[in-house]
Amino acid sequence: MSGDEITLTLPRLRPYTRIAHLVLGGLAVRLDLTFESLEDLQLALAGLLDRPDGEGFVTLTLRVEPECIRASVGPFDEGVRAELERDEQGERVGLRRVLDTVVDDVSLGTRADGYWVELTKTVAKVGS
């Protein structure tokens, strides 16, 4: 399944984020990913998809590469940029800390419709 891409566009309503998690779970089963890899990806997506960024739609694109999964999520408003750039101190666990903990690379890009978060997760397969 290397090189495949899945794109979902969903309403920004909490019940629809379950669809993204269902697709990710199916992908993990098909790729024989470890539970830890799946859980890390689900936590990263939950941190992004559960954001209160207004109405409309959010798009998630998952790209499968030989050693990793890349996700592109957006568009977001200015709030996601501010939160990802914030240097958080103290007890609060914010979006930046969660993403840095569960994925290997986080970057923020801009497109005509807003900010997009790019994630890269090196994945382990069961039995590896």
N, C-alpha and C positions, 0 to 999 in steps of 0.2 A: 504494500500500500504506500510505499515511499513516493513522495512528490505529490500526493493527493491533497486536495483542498476542499474544505467544507465551509460554506458561508451561511449564517443564519441572521435574519433581520427580525427582531422581536419588538413588540410594544414595551415601553419602559414601565411595566407593571410587574410587581413581585411574582405573581403566579406564572408569568411567562419565562422567568429565569430558570424555572425547573426544566424547561425544554432544553436549554443550553446544557444543563447538568446531565440530562438524559442522553443527549448526543455525545457529550464528552465521555460518559460511562460506556456507551456502545463502542466508541472509538478505542477506548482503553482495553476493552475485552477483545476487540478485533486485532489489536496490536500486541496483546498479551503483556500489557504493562503491569508493573507491581502496584499494589494498593497504595503505597507511599507516593508514587508518581501521580496516580490519579487524584489522591487526596490533595496534594500540593496544587495541582492544576485547578481543582474545584475551589479551593480556598482563594486562589488568585482571582478566578472569575467571579466568585461571590463578592469579593471586595470591590470589584468594578461594576458588576451588573446591579448590585443593590444600592447604588448611589442615587440620591434624589436629584437627578439632573433634568428635571422638568418633564414635559410630555414628549410625545413623538416616539421615535424608534431608536434602538441601539443595534449595531451590527457587530457580529463576532465572526471572524474568519480564523479557522484552524488550518495550519499547513503542517503536514507530516513530512519530516525529513529523516534521513537514516538514523541519526543519533538524538534528534530532538523534535519537539513540537513547538511551533511558533504560533502565537495568537495575536491578533490585531483586534482591538475593541474600541468602538467609538460610534458616533462623535460625542464628545463631552464638552462642557462649557469651561470657563476660566477656572472654576473651582478645582477641577482635577489637576490642573497645572500647579496651582498654588499648593495643593495638598502634597503632590509628589515632590515639589521643590522644598517644602518645609523641613527644616532640621528639627526633628522632634526629640525633646528631652523629657525626662521624667517618666511618669507611669502610663501615660496615654499611648496606646498602641494604635497608630494611624495606618492609613493605606500604604504609605511608603515602606514602613517597617514590615508590614505583612507581606507585601510583594517581594521585598528584598530577601525575606526569609524563605519563601516557598518557590521562587523561580531563580534562574541563573542570570537573567538580564532583563532590565526594565528600561524602556526608553519612551519618550514622549515626542510625538510628531504633530505637525499641523497640516491640515488639509483645508480645502475651501469650506467645508461644513463644520469645522471645529477641531478639537484636540483628539488625537488617537493614541492609545496606549499600546505599545508593542511589547510582548512578553516572549521570552525564550526559556524553555524548560528541557534540560537534558533528561531523557527518560530511560529508566531501567526496565528491562523485560523480566518476566517471571523466569526463574532458573538461571539468570545471568549473574 
